[in-house]
Amino acid sequence: MKLLPLLMTCLRALVRNPMRAALTILGIIIGIASVVAIMEIGEGSKKQIKEQIASIGADTVIIRPASITKAGVNTGMGGRASIYPEDSDAIQEECRETVLLSSPVVRASGQIVVGNQNWSPGEIAGGNENYFKINSWSIDKGRFYNKKDVESSARVCLIGQTIAKELFADEDPVGKDLRIKDVAFTVIGVLAGKGSGMMGDDQDDVVLLPWTSIRSRLMGSSNEATISTPTSSQSTSEYSSYSTFASSEVNFYPGADLQPYTNTPHPLRFRTVDMLAVQIRNKEDANPAMDEMTKVLRRRHGLVVGELDDFSMFDRAQISKMVTSTSETMSGLLLAVAMISLVVGGVGIMNIMMVSVTERTREIGLRMAVGARPRDIMWQFLLEAVLLCTAGGFLGIGLGRCVSAVVSAKMGWPVSTSPGAMALSVAVAATIGIIFGWYPAHKASQLDPIDALRHE
């Protein structure tokens, strides 16, 4: 039998009982709609997770000082001062095959004051000129600070969108001053917005400065420059808090501090930094880069074989893998439930097709009597089952898209259209029609024409 006449015959048979056909494919519609909605919501969630990880630098490895134990008490991570800015330069120079950029990172805390307004930012951090690329920051207004600003400990900073809104309102912050710990800094740029982080924190509530500016202007005593200064034979790196407090020339009643208005930085008390941020070339596998950086740091820190590392490394991509894995697990469980509903819908189609075979026994006998072969009968009923499931598949796709759109609009969940999921849904629906329609079709094809014609 030709396909087109067979198709028309199947359609006429289905149209004769439209309500039964609609109820038959209801299970398929619900199952396919569930699959489409779950996959679109799942894909949207994974896309949002990737965007959030990319906003903080998915290809970044953080190197922190390790813990130290004194008198049986462990200080925890960062308990020792073991990371130096020179380590950053060495990593970028010696690990070129696995590392793109590296930056020292220093953090501080304090209140920002602009005129009669003040604000406590979520983060005050500093790095070198590579810090912005490593952490995927982009500029909205102004410019980034450069290498010259870092080397000169310049009194410059960049602020996030939240701080610009809270302290400057509708004014352009670029070129204006703000004070942190009574030290004046000029705003040279406003960072582009990033929004909320993965933990719900505001990534735009941030102030970024050269790391040298934080170390030399915010971390020292405000009167340190007036107390004493290092001699020509005493380098800045050798200048310590001990020499300050042991000096016999200490002025316990110093005059007004001119530090907020001068470009002379404080002498450095500490040569270490809080951490290093390193951008690697292959974010899918950070192990080669971490192994290479470990060798460089152990050699620089003079660690012998068997001695524990005085630093620790953390790959930010692990966060992405962990959260994505959790999302995929939940999506998989929901898909399993949706597939169960598809199986139930398939059983319903088999049941209705069996009833249809019984009702149309005389029709089957008549068609066989006028020359229809058993395989023609089998193809007819099998094609009816496939048509029912395919129609249910397309209707389920439309319903699933509507459900995901409503969820996105009402609950704010991200969704992402997946053409592959739609094509797969139609294919699954057709497969269910073939699987669950085969037995009724086979039973119809095995009827004896004489018995079928006698059937009442």
PLY file of the C-alpha trace (Angstrom):
ply
format ascii 1.0
element vertex 456
property float x
property float y
property float z
element edge 455
property int vertex1
property int vertex2
end_header
0.00 0.00 0.00
1.24 3.45 -0.83
2.08 5.78 2.02
-0.25 8.68 1.10
-3.47 6.62 0.82
-2.49 4.80 4.02
-1.94 8.12 5.79
-5.32 9.46 4.66
-7.01 6.26 5.87
-5.38 6.65 9.29
-6.39 10.29 9.57
-10.02 9.50 8.70
-10.06 6.79 11.35
-8.71 9.17 14.01
-11.04 12.03 13.08
-14.08 9.79 13.52
-13.45 9.78 17.30
-11.79 13.13 18.10
-12.55 13.07 21.83
-11.11 9.61 22.26
-8.04 10.59 20.28
-7.56 13.71 22.42
-7.87 11.76 25.68
-5.53 9.11 24.31
-2.69 11.54 23.69
-3.22 13.52 26.92
-0.59 11.48 28.75
1.89 12.06 25.93
1.19 15.80 25.95
1.79 16.06 29.71
4.94 13.95 29.54
6.47 15.87 26.63
5.53 19.22 28.19
7.27 18.16 31.40
10.40 17.13 29.51
10.58 20.37 27.53
9.93 22.62 30.55
12.46 20.80 32.73
15.14 20.86 30.06
14.62 24.56 29.30
14.74 25.51 32.99
17.76 23.25 33.52
19.64 24.70 30.56
18.82 28.22 31.74
20.13 27.43 35.22
23.37 26.00 33.85
23.82 29.03 31.60
23.29 31.37 34.56
25.78 29.40 36.65
28.39 29.64 33.91
27.83 33.39 33.61
28.20 33.86 37.35
31.38 31.80 37.46
32.75 33.69 34.45
32.04 36.99 36.22
34.41 36.06 39.04
36.95 34.36 36.78
36.28 30.69 36.01
39.84 30.18 34.77
41.41 31.55 37.95
43.53 29.80 40.55
43.81 31.45 43.96
47.03 30.95 45.94
46.81 31.68 49.67
49.19 31.27 52.61
48.83 27.92 54.34
48.07 27.28 57.99
50.61 27.08 60.80
50.48 25.30 64.16
51.92 26.91 67.27
51.79 25.26 70.70
49.25 22.78 69.36
46.95 25.48 68.01
46.32 25.59 64.26
45.78 29.09 62.92
43.87 27.92 59.85
44.42 29.04 56.27
46.32 32.29 56.02
47.92 31.93 59.43
51.41 32.56 58.11
52.76 35.33 55.90
54.32 33.36 53.07
53.13 34.89 49.78
55.22 37.64 48.21
54.53 39.92 45.23
57.71 38.58 43.62
56.02 35.16 43.54
53.46 36.59 41.14
56.16 37.82 38.77
58.00 34.49 38.95
54.85 32.49 38.17
53.99 34.60 35.15
57.57 34.45 33.88
58.34 30.76 34.46
54.93 29.19 33.76
54.17 30.75 30.40
52.87 27.52 28.86
50.10 27.14 31.44
49.62 30.64 32.89
48.31 33.74 31.16
48.35 36.44 33.85
49.16 36.77 37.53
48.52 39.43 40.16
49.21 39.96 43.86
46.03 40.63 45.80
45.68 42.68 48.96
42.40 43.26 50.79
41.43 45.94 53.27
38.40 47.18 55.12
37.22 50.64 55.92
34.58 53.26 55.40
34.32 55.44 52.31
33.55 59.10 52.83
32.42 61.51 50.11
31.44 64.93 51.43
28.84 64.29 54.12
28.03 60.82 52.77
29.65 57.57 53.91
29.45 53.92 52.92
30.99 50.64 54.08
31.80 48.70 50.91
31.55 44.95 50.70
35.11 44.70 49.41
38.20 46.86 49.16
40.79 45.01 47.12
43.92 45.73 45.17
45.99 44.08 42.50
48.28 44.97 39.66
47.33 46.01 36.15
46.35 42.38 35.33
43.80 42.13 38.13
40.88 43.31 35.99
41.39 40.77 33.20
41.89 37.95 35.68
38.59 38.71 37.42
36.68 39.57 34.21
36.07 43.21 35.10
35.11 45.65 32.37
34.95 49.43 32.47
31.82 51.56 32.26
33.38 55.02 32.62
36.94 56.28 32.86
39.92 53.92 32.74
41.69 51.14 34.63
44.78 51.90 36.64
48.01 50.94 34.84
51.48 49.65 35.67
52.77 53.15 36.40
49.99 53.68 38.95
50.93 50.41 40.65
54.66 51.20 40.77
54.06 54.69 42.19
51.40 53.63 44.72
49.11 56.21 43.11
46.12 57.56 45.01
43.65 56.30 42.40
40.76 53.87 42.58
37.84 52.37 40.67
34.40 51.88 42.16
31.50 49.55 41.44
28.03 50.54 40.34
26.57 50.22 43.84
29.07 52.67 45.36
28.64 55.09 42.45
24.89 55.07 43.05
25.04 55.38 46.85
27.71 58.08 47.14
27.50 60.03 43.89
23.85 59.61 42.93
23.40 61.12 39.45
26.82 62.78 39.34
29.71 61.43 37.30
32.20 60.01 39.86
35.19 60.08 37.49
37.69 62.72 38.61
36.16 63.19 42.05
37.80 62.26 45.36
36.75 59.87 48.09
38.42 59.11 51.40
39.30 55.72 52.86
40.80 55.82 56.37
41.41 59.56 55.96
43.41 58.95 52.77
42.11 60.70 49.67
41.86 58.74 46.42
40.77 59.99 43.01
38.13 57.96 41.19
39.52 57.23 37.72
36.88 54.76 36.60
33.51 53.14 37.26
33.30 49.38 36.76
30.60 47.78 34.63
27.91 46.01 36.64
28.16 42.32 37.46
25.11 41.88 39.67
24.76 39.31 42.41
27.33 36.57 42.88
26.66 32.87 43.37
26.28 33.36 47.12
23.95 36.33 46.75
26.65 38.91 47.47
26.72 42.22 45.59
29.70 42.12 43.25
29.26 45.82 42.42
29.82 46.92 46.02
33.57 47.08 45.53
36.51 49.48 45.46
39.62 48.47 43.51
43.02 50.13 44.03
46.62 49.32 43.12
47.82 46.76 45.65
50.79 48.95 46.47
48.46 51.79 47.40
46.63 49.60 49.90
49.87 48.32 51.38
51.64 51.67 51.67
48.74 54.06 52.27
46.01 52.11 54.09
47.82 49.37 56.01
50.37 51.53 57.90
50.06 53.97 60.78
48.74 57.33 59.70
51.54 59.02 61.65
54.29 56.70 60.56
55.82 59.22 58.17
56.18 61.80 60.92
57.56 59.40 63.51
60.71 58.37 61.70
61.92 57.61 58.22
64.39 54.98 57.02
67.94 56.10 56.45
69.61 55.87 53.09
71.28 52.64 54.14
67.98 51.19 55.30
65.77 50.03 52.45
62.02 50.22 52.56
61.75 46.43 52.76
63.97 46.41 55.89
61.95 49.10 57.62
59.84 47.44 60.34
57.42 48.31 63.08
60.16 47.53 65.59
62.30 50.46 64.44
59.29 52.72 64.76
58.43 51.92 68.33
62.08 51.55 69.48
63.05 55.01 68.23
63.91 57.59 70.88
62.60 60.34 68.63
58.98 59.27 68.80
56.64 62.23 69.02
53.73 61.14 71.17
51.77 64.28 70.27
52.20 64.60 66.51
50.75 67.51 64.59
48.14 67.43 61.84
48.62 64.57 59.39
49.02 65.75 55.82
48.87 62.20 54.38
45.46 62.62 52.68
46.86 65.46 50.56
50.35 64.18 49.76
51.65 61.76 47.17
54.31 60.38 49.53
53.35 56.81 50.49
54.00 55.28 53.89
57.11 53.09 54.28
56.14 49.45 53.78
55.84 47.48 56.99
55.10 44.13 55.33
56.45 42.70 52.12
53.88 39.92 51.88
50.48 39.98 50.19
47.21 38.31 51.08
47.03 36.04 48.05
47.83 35.63 44.36
45.24 35.48 41.56
46.45 33.52 38.53
44.64 33.17 35.21
45.41 29.82 33.56
45.20 28.87 29.90
43.12 25.69 30.24
40.22 26.20 32.62
38.93 22.68 31.98
42.01 21.14 33.61
43.93 23.32 36.04
46.12 20.49 37.39
49.11 21.00 35.02
49.22 24.71 35.83
48.88 24.08 39.56
51.66 21.50 39.49
53.97 23.87 37.66
53.18 26.77 40.00
53.76 24.51 43.02
57.28 23.72 41.81
58.08 27.41 41.31
56.77 28.44 44.74
58.49 25.60 46.60
61.79 26.50 44.99
61.36 30.19 45.74
60.37 29.54 49.36
63.28 27.15 49.94
61.11 24.15 50.81
63.01 20.84 50.82
61.67 17.41 49.92
59.26 16.19 52.59
58.51 19.68 53.89
54.89 20.76 53.65
53.84 23.59 51.35
53.52 26.98 53.01
50.74 27.88 50.56
47.48 26.43 49.30
45.80 26.57 45.89
42.13 26.72 44.98
40.70 26.35 41.49
37.55 28.45 41.03
36.40 26.13 38.24
35.69 23.56 40.97
32.76 25.73 42.09
31.33 25.64 38.58
31.76 21.87 38.33
30.17 21.29 41.73
27.14 23.54 41.16
26.66 22.32 37.57
26.84 18.71 38.75
24.16 19.38 41.38
21.95 21.08 38.79
22.37 18.20 36.34
21.52 15.67 39.06
18.28 17.46 39.92
17.40 17.85 36.24
18.06 14.15 35.72
15.72 13.18 38.55
12.96 15.41 37.20
13.47 14.00 33.70
13.14 10.50 35.10
9.77 11.45 36.56
8.73 12.98 33.23
9.77 9.81 31.38
7.56 7.77 33.71
4.60 9.89 32.64
5.54 9.21 29.03
5.50 5.48 29.68
2.10 5.81 31.33
0.91 7.71 28.27
2.26 4.95 26.04
0.35 2.33 28.00
-2.79 4.41 27.52
-2.24 4.48 23.77
-1.76 0.71 23.71
-5.01 0.27 25.63
-6.99 2.51 23.28
-5.48 0.86 20.22
-6.49 -2.56 21.55
-10.04 -1.28 21.98
-9.91 0.18 18.47
-8.84 -3.17 17.01
-11.76 -4.86 18.74
-14.25 -2.26 17.53
-12.96 -2.38 13.95
-12.72 -6.14 13.56
-15.32 -6.28 10.76
-13.55 -3.36 8.99
-10.31 -5.33 9.16
-12.00 -8.46 7.78
-13.58 -6.48 4.93
-10.26 -4.89 3.97
-8.58 -8.29 3.96
-11.39 -9.71 1.85
-10.82 -7.08 -0.85
-7.07 -7.72 -1.02
-5.35 -6.02 1.91
-2.38 -7.99 3.19
-1.62 -8.59 6.90
1.33 -6.21 6.74
-0.95 -3.50 5.27
-3.25 -3.87 8.27
-0.27 -3.81 10.63
1.14 -0.65 9.02
-2.23 1.06 9.23
-2.63 0.60 12.99
1.04 1.24 13.69
0.87 4.48 11.74
-2.23 5.55 13.68
-0.34 5.06 16.96
2.66 7.02 15.67
0.42 9.85 14.44
-1.29 10.07 17.83
2.04 10.20 19.70
3.61 12.66 17.26
0.63 14.99 17.52
0.89 14.71 21.30
4.59 15.51 21.02
4.03 18.75 19.12
1.23 19.81 21.46
3.43 18.92 24.45
6.24 21.10 23.10
3.89 24.07 22.87
2.57 23.45 26.38
6.09 23.01 27.75
7.24 26.30 26.21
4.25 28.05 27.78
5.00 26.51 31.18
8.69 27.56 31.09
7.71 31.08 30.00
5.23 31.41 32.88
7.80 30.09 35.37
10.37 32.56 34.08
7.95 35.49 34.26
6.35 34.70 37.64
9.32 33.25 39.55
12.24 34.90 37.79
13.94 31.61 36.94
16.21 31.66 33.88
15.14 29.55 30.90
16.97 28.73 27.71
15.26 27.47 24.54
16.66 24.14 23.42
15.84 23.12 19.81
17.64 19.84 20.45
15.29 19.06 23.33
12.29 19.74 21.10
13.56 17.48 18.34
14.37 14.80 20.90
10.87 15.08 22.38
9.22 14.47 19.01
11.53 11.53 18.36
10.74 10.05 21.78
7.01 10.48 21.17
7.23 8.72 17.81
9.29 5.93 19.37
6.69 5.43 22.08
4.03 5.20 19.36
6.01 2.48 17.60
6.75 0.52 20.79
3.28 0.65 22.31
1.42 0.49 18.98
3.21 -2.57 17.68
1.29 -5.19 19.66
-2.22 -3.94 18.77
-1.14 -3.57 15.13
0.33 -7.07 15.13
-2.84 -8.47 16.70
-4.96 -6.77 14.05
-2.82 -8.17 11.23
-3.20 -11.74 12.56
-7.00 -11.75 12.44
-8.63 -14.36 10.22
-10.70 -12.60 7.48
-13.65 -15.06 7.82
-13.81 -14.73 11.61
-13.43 -10.97 11.32
-16.37 -10.69 8.91
-18.52 -12.80 11.25
-17.68 -10.58 14.23
-20.64 -8.70 15.70
0 1
1 2
2 3
3 4
4 5
5 6
6 7
7 8
8 9
9 10
10 11
11 12
12 13
13 14
14 15
15 16
16 17
17 18
18 19
19 20
20 21
21 22
22 23
23 24
24 25
25 26
26 27
27 28
28 29
29 30
30 31
31 32
32 33
33 34
34 35
35 36
36 37
37 38
38 39
39 40
40 41
41 42
42 43
43 44
44 45
45 46
46 47
47 48
48 49
49 50
50 51
51 52
52 53
53 54
54 55
55 56
56 57
57 58
58 59
59 60
60 61
61 62
62 63
63 64
64 65
65 66
66 67
67 68
68 69
69 70
70 71
71 72
72 73
73 74
74 75
75 76
76 77
77 78
78 79
79 80
80 81
81 82
82 83
83 84
84 85
85 86
86 87
87 88
88 89
89 90
90 91
91 92
92 93
93 94
94 95
95 96
96 97
97 98
98 99
99 100
100 101
101 102
102 103
103 104
104 105
105 106
106 107
107 108
108 109
109 110
110 111
111 112
112 113
113 114
114 115
115 116
116 117
117 118
118 119
119 120
120 121
121 122
122 123
123 124
124 125
125 126
126 127
127 128
128 129
129 130
130 131
131 132
132 133
133 134
134 135
135 136
136 137
137 138
138 139
139 140
140 141
141 142
142 143
143 144
144 145
145 146
146 147
147 148
148 149
149 150
150 151
151 152
152 153
153 154
154 155
155 156
156 157
157 158
158 159
159 160
160 161
161 162
162 163
163 164
164 165
165 166
166 167
167 168
168 169
169 170
170 171
171 172
172 173
173 174
174 175
175 176
176 177
177 178
178 179
179 180
180 181
181 182
182 183
183 184
184 185
185 186
186 187
187 188
188 189
189 190
190 191
191 192
192 193
193 194
194 195
195 196
196 197
197 198
198 199
199 200
200 201
201 202
202 203
203 204
204 205
205 206
206 207
207 208
208 209
209 210
210 211
211 212
212 213
213 214
214 215
215 216
216 217
217 218
218 219
219 220
220 221
221 222
222 223
223 224
224 225
225 226
226 227
227 228
228 229
229 230
230 231
231 232
232 233
233 234
234 235
235 236
236 237
237 238
238 239
239 240
240 241
241 242
242 243
243 244
244 245
245 246
246 247
247 248
248 249
249 250
250 251
251 252
252 253
253 254
254 255
255 256
256 257
257 258
258 259
259 260
260 261
261 262
262 263
263 264
264 265
265 266
266 267
267 268
268 269
269 270
270 271
271 272
272 273
273 274
274 275
275 276
276 277
277 278
278 279
279 280
280 281
281 282
282 283
283 284
284 285
285 286
286 287
287 288
288 289
289 290
290 291
291 292
292 293
293 294
294 295
295 296
296 297
297 298
298 299
299 300
300 301
301 302
302 303
303 304
304 305
305 306
306 307
307 308
308 309
309 310
310 311
311 312
312 313
313 314
314 315
315 316
316 317
317 318
318 319
319 320
320 321
321 322
322 323
323 324
324 325
325 326
326 327
327 328
328 329
329 330
330 331
331 332
332 333
333 334
334 335
335 336
336 337
337 338
338 339
339 340
340 341
341 342
342 343
343 344
344 345
345 346
346 347
347 348
348 349
349 350
350 351
351 352
352 353
353 354
354 355
355 356
356 357
357 358
358 359
359 360
360 361
361 362
362 363
363 364
364 365
365 366
366 367
367 368
368 369
369 370
370 371
371 372
372 373
373 374
374 375
375 376
376 377
377 378
378 379
379 380
380 381
381 382
382 383
383 384
384 385
385 386
386 387
387 388
388 389
389 390
390 391
391 392
392 393
393 394
394 395
395 396
396 397
397 398
398 399
399 400
400 401
401 402
402 403
403 404
404 405
405 406
406 407
407 408
408 409
409 410
410 411
411 412
412 413
413 414
414 415
415 416
416 417
417 418
418 419
419 420
420 421
421 422
422 423
423 424
424 425
425 426
426 427
427 428
428 429
429 430
430 431
431 432
432 433
433 434
434 435
435 436
436 437
437 438
438 439
439 440
440 441
441 442
442 443
443 444
444 445
445 446
446 447
447 448
448 449
449 450
450 451
451 452
452 453
453 454
454 455
